Amino acid sequence: MLEKSFSINFFLKMNKKKVDLRYVYLRITVDGIPRETSICHKWDIKRWDQKLERAIGTKEDAKVLNHLLESIVININTYKLELIHKRETITSQILMDHVQGKVASKTKVLEEFQRHNDEMFELIPKEYAKSTYDRYVTAKSHVNDYIKHRYNKNDIEFRELNYDFIINYEHYLKTVRNCSNNTSIKYISNFKKIVLRAIAKDIISSNPFVRYKPKKNKVDKKPLSLKEITLIENKEFKTDRLSIIRDIFIFQCYTGLSYVDVKELKKIDLTESNDGIIWIKTKRQKTNSNISIPLLPKAIEIVRKYENDDKCLTTNKVLPVRSNQKMNEYLKEIASLCGISADLNTHKARRTFASTITLANGVPIHVVKEMLGHHSVKQTEEYALTEEEAIGKEMKTLTQKLENISLGPSNTSVRKNLLENLNKINLDDDKLNLLNEIITKLL
């Protein structure tokens, strides 16, 4: 592959003693990335022309040095032409390895992926959660299977990656692996991190992802309503298996804890303040951010229910949490028995806490952010009430206000106040105009 910029330079490198006799150095620069090395030859600075980058004079030693430098230039340019002919990537490191007699490193995709995963594993739990590492292990496994499926090889070099590889990998994930669109994009995103890492390490110069623009499907993330929560809470199950899963799910709904956080919640993470409030004080497994959550009465009730549970006593955990796979499997069964059409899963509980339990009841979003352990309010906004729910809530408030006022000339000021309040809802112009017309007719 042709490089954008290329240069070969020779210079005398200054030493600590600043003596006149100095080592001659070679510098190769490709696309702005330099590599340099000594050619193991000393020369007097007084007999060196830096503009020409050659030795001065007609003496035999000057001729020998200049001949050596010319030979190095010819060697580099010859090898560069070979790389162009083979359509191989040209980097300053590859050219320098050739000059030094080293075999140019042909880093392979899965080898680099494994190095990345090994480094990530060593940083658990300081910088990464175990679940994040597991996701990259699975992502590497998918790339490995795809390479075998398409190329009948155990691995390929990075230089073989291109746009065609990426789009066919996506197709493979959706067809052979039967992954959903969004799941496929997540795995490809994991692989993209490895490719960008290779670019940063000068293993490859071009990015095969440049033209790849995936689109995620919009997922219905609607939280449970208060009515649905009550249905689940009051449902009597014939087996302890479903009752336990229901209790854990409801505990999540009233605390906002993710699956892994409720699974790892220990009794020492519960503390009682001077005013008698029981708090959860711990760190999120995913981000290691601090979370402080005051327990609501329903959550306290569930904690006390499992104080003497055998599994909890053995592990010193607050609740006897099953695997995430079993939790979600049983939650689907619970939804069916409760007549709830929504797809119940452990993450919906976290969303329900943020939206139905807290934000819908006037808890400020910055407070909800802290309880969820989010780094920014923008993350929390994704959990906020939908526009439809917000409009419904404001219209209900409006109806109550209209029922409590009497018709008459004074309604002009009432109308003005109502419109000022509606402006705070942040509706678009069409909805605002419609509400304005309704208020005008009513008043």
FENPECOR-V13637 format. One record per helix or strand of 3 or more residues. SS is the DSSP state (helix for helix, strand for strand). FROM is the first residue (numbers start at 1). TO is the last residue. If there is no record, write none. Layout:
SS FROM TO
SS FROM TO
This chain:
strand 6 13
strand 21 30
strand 33 44
helix 45 47
helix 60 85
helix 92 99
helix 109 122
helix 130 151
helix 158 160
helix 163 175
helix 181 200
helix 226 234
helix 240 255
helix 259 263
helix 267 269
strand 270 272
strand 278 283
strand 290 294
helix 297 305
helix 310 315
helix 324 338
helix 346 361
helix 365 372
helix 377 381
helix 387 403
helix 411 423
helix 429 442
